[in-house]
Amino acid sequence: MLKSIDEEVLKAAQAIPYPAELYRFDAVAEGLWGGFAAVTDEHVQRFHEQGYLVVHDAFSPDEVQETSEGLLYLMDGEHPDFRGVQFEPKVVKHKSAFSAEERRDAIRKIFRFVEYEPRLKAMSEHAGLLAVAQRLIGEKPTLFQDMALIKPPMIGSEKPWHQDCAYFNLPLETTVVAAWIALDEATPDNGCMHIIPGSHREGPMVHFKRRDWQICDTHVPVHRDVMVPLKPGGCLFWHGLLYHGTPANRSNLRRRALQFHYSPESSESLTTGERMEIFGSEGKDVDC
């Protein structure tokens, strides 16, 4: 926990700036056990219908441990050339005063790390993971984004409801697949993933810059929200157009996860302007 900043700053960092009713806590997504080898054609078909696939025991405890050590190596600033660290906005100006342990509990995101940390790169190239991604995409997958998403105890902020494709300069018909891997237990209290099943088939949503680049709160069909709690080593796949988000962490537990995005090897690209014509609010008759 953060002890190097005063109580008023901590209170501000712990404030929840969104309506509590944006996330439901009474429904849990279905998942399977047996690792990546247990994924059947029926599960792949369900992914295309529902927009997600949960594999509860995708990675072994040893794989999770080794990956976590690689992540901490970068979080602790051990690699002299790595700069892909983003702190929680409300505490970032105090980072110079943090101890090594406090630094870990002030980081929000690590990104573009695969070429700096071989243990994390190995996870992105895991044979079982890539085999499932290929079945979901329908052709050889290409990794195009790598992140570690951190929700520190008590101050881990919300990631509002959004569609990943709103961030990517890829044609709308591209099957983008995200793989979200729990390194800590992800629970309802510490900010596990929330999804809207089937929403990927309802087309792109206009996104607005509010708390983040997001779907407007009033445009989210919250009554369809289901949670995806995961044990360490669990993996959630979702389609790039699926509505998803994570509430704030108001527990004393860390919630760290890797997130990889894959696209078809044959995919082409859009300009930012073309993407904004689809997902941006400029010039659209939509209010938030």
Residue pairs with C-beta under 8 A, 6 or more apart in sequence:
1 102
1 105
1 153
1 154
1 252
2 10
2 91
2 94
2 98
2 102
2 105
2 106
2 155
3 102
4 94
4 97
4 98
4 99
4 102
5 91
5 94
5 97
9 90
9 91
9 94
10 154
10 155
12 90
13 88
13 90
13 91
13 154
13 155
14 154
14 155
14 250
16 158
16 248
16 250
17 158
17 211
18 158
18 160
18 211
18 217
18 247
19 217
21 222
22 160
22 161
22 217
22 220
22 222
22 245
22 247
23 194
23 222
23 225
23 245
23 247
24 194
24 222
24 223
24 225
24 226
24 227
25 188
25 227
27 225
27 226
27 227
28 226
28 227
28 228
28 229
29 52
29 54
29 195
29 197
29 226
29 227
29 228
29 236
30 54
31 54
31 55
31 56
31 228
31 234
32 38
32 39
32 43
32 53
32 54
32 55
32 56
33 56
33 57
34 57
35 55
35 57
35 58
35 128
36 55
36 58
36 128
36 129
36 131
36 132
37 128
38 55
39 53
39 55
39 132
39 135
43 53
44 53
44 135
44 136
46 53
47 53
47 136
47 237
47 239
48 136
48 239
49 198
49 201
50 197
50 198
51 195
51 197
51 198
51 199
51 200
51 201
51 238
51 239
51 241
51 242
52 195
52 197
52 228
52 236
52 237
52 238
52 239
52 242
53 132
53 136
53 236
53 237
53 238
54 228
54 230
54 234
54 235
54 236
54 237
55 132
55 234
55 235
55 236
55 237
56 230
56 231
56 234
57 231
57 233
57 234
58 128
58 129
58 181
58 233
58 234
58 235
59 67
59 123
59 126
59 181
59 233
59 235
60 233
61 232
61 233
63 123
63 126
63 233
64 183
64 232
64 233
66 119
67 119
67 120
67 122
67 123
67 181
67 183
67 258
68 183
68 256
69 119
70 117
70 118
70 119
70 120
71 110
71 117
71 120
71 148
71 183
71 256
71 258
72 104
73 79
73 117
73 119
74 82
74 84
74 85
74 110
74 113
74 116
74 117
74 120
75 85
75 103
75 104
75 107
75 110
75 150
76 100
76 103
76 104
77 85
77 103
79 116
79 117
81 116
82 113
82 116
82 117
84 110
84 111
84 112
84 113
84 116
85 107
85 109
85 110
86 107
86 108
86 109
86 110
86 111
87 95
87 106
87 107
87 108
88 106
88 107
88 108
88 152
88 155
88 156
88 157
89 108
89 157
90 155
90 157
91 106
91 155
92 106
94 106
95 103
95 106
98 106
104 152
104 254
105 152
105 153
105 155
105 254
106 152
106 155
107 150
107 152
108 149
108 150
108 151
108 152
108 156
108 157
109 147
109 148
109 149
109 150
110 147
110 148
110 150
111 146
111 147
111 148
112 146
113 120
113 146
113 148
114 120
114 121
114 124
114 143
114 146
115 121
120 146
120 148
120 258
123 129
123 181
123 258
123 260
124 143
124 146
124 260
125 143
129 179
129 235
129 260
130 141
132 237
133 141
133 177
133 179
133 237
133 262
134 140
134 141
136 175
136 177
136 237
137 175
137 177
137 262
137 263
137 264
138 175
138 264
139 264
139 265
139 266
140 264
140 265
141 177
141 262
141 263
141 264
141 265
142 262
142 263
142 264
142 265
142 267
143 260
143 261
143 262
144 168
144 261
144 262
144 263
145 168
145 259
145 260
145 261
146 258
146 259
146 260
146 261
147 258
147 259
147 260
148 256
148 257
148 258
148 259
149 159
149 180
149 246
149 256
149 257
149 258
149 259
150 156
150 254
150 255
150 256
150 257
151 157
151 190
151 191
151 246
151 248
151 249
151 254
151 255
151 256
152 249
152 254
153 190
153 249
153 251
153 252
153 253
153 254
154 249
154 250
154 251
154 252
155 249
156 190
156 191
156 248
156 249
156 255
157 248
158 191
158 211
158 245
158 246
158 247
158 248
159 212
159 245
159 246
160 210
160 211
160 212
160 214
160 215
160 217
160 245
161 196
161 214
161 215
161 217
161 220
161 243
161 244
161 245
162 207
162 212
162 213
162 214
162 215
162 243
162 244
162 245
163 200
163 204
163 205
163 207
163 215
163 240
163 241
163 242
163 243
163 244
163 279
164 176
164 178
164 238
164 240
164 241
164 242
164 244
164 261
165 172
165 174
165 176
165 204
165 240
165 241
165 279
166 204
166 205
166 207
166 213
166 275
166 279
167 213
168 176
168 240
168 261
168 263
168 275
169 269
169 270
169 271
169 272
169 274
169 275
170 176
170 240
170 263
170 267
170 268
170 269
170 270
170 275
171 267
171 268
171 269
171 270
172 204
172 278
174 240
174 263
174 264
174 267
175 239
175 240
175 263
175 264
176 239
176 240
176 241
176 261
176 262
176 263
177 237
177 238
177 239
177 240
177 261
177 262
177 263
178 236
178 237
178 238
178 239
178 240
178 259
178 260
178 261
178 262
179 235
179 236
179 237
179 258
179 259
179 260
179 261
179 262
180 193
180 235
180 236
180 237
180 238
180 257
180 258
180 259
181 233
181 234
181 235
181 257
181 258
181 259
181 260
182 230
182 231
182 232
182 233
182 234
182 235
182 257
183 232
183 256
183 257
183 258
184 190
184 232
184 253
184 254
184 255
184 256
184 257
185 229
185 230
185 231
185 232
185 253
185 255
186 192
186 193
186 228
186 229
186 230
186 234
186 255
186 257
187 229
187 251
187 253
187 255
188 227
188 229
189 249
189 250
189 251
189 253
190 249
190 251
190 253
190 254
190 255
191 246
191 247
191 248
191 249
191 255
192 227
192 228
192 229
192 230
192 246
192 255
193 227
193 228
193 230
193 236
193 244
193 245
193 246
194 225
194 226
194 227
194 228
194 244
194 245
194 246
194 247
195 225
195 226
195 228
195 238
195 242
195 243
195 244
196 220
196 221
196 224
196 225
196 226
196 242
196 243
196 244
197 224
197 226
198 224
199 221
199 224
199 241
199 242
199 243
200 238
200 239
200 240
200 241
200 242
200 243
201 241
202 241
203 241
204 241
204 278
204 279
205 215
205 219
205 243
205 279
206 215
206 216
206 219
206 279
206 280
206 281
206 284
206 286
206 288
207 213
207 214
207 215
207 279
207 280
207 281
208 214
208 215
208 216
208 281
208 288
210 216
210 217
210 288
214 245
215 243
216 287
216 288
217 288
218 288
219 288
220 243
220 245
221 243
228 236
230 236
238 244
240 261
249 255
276 282
281 288
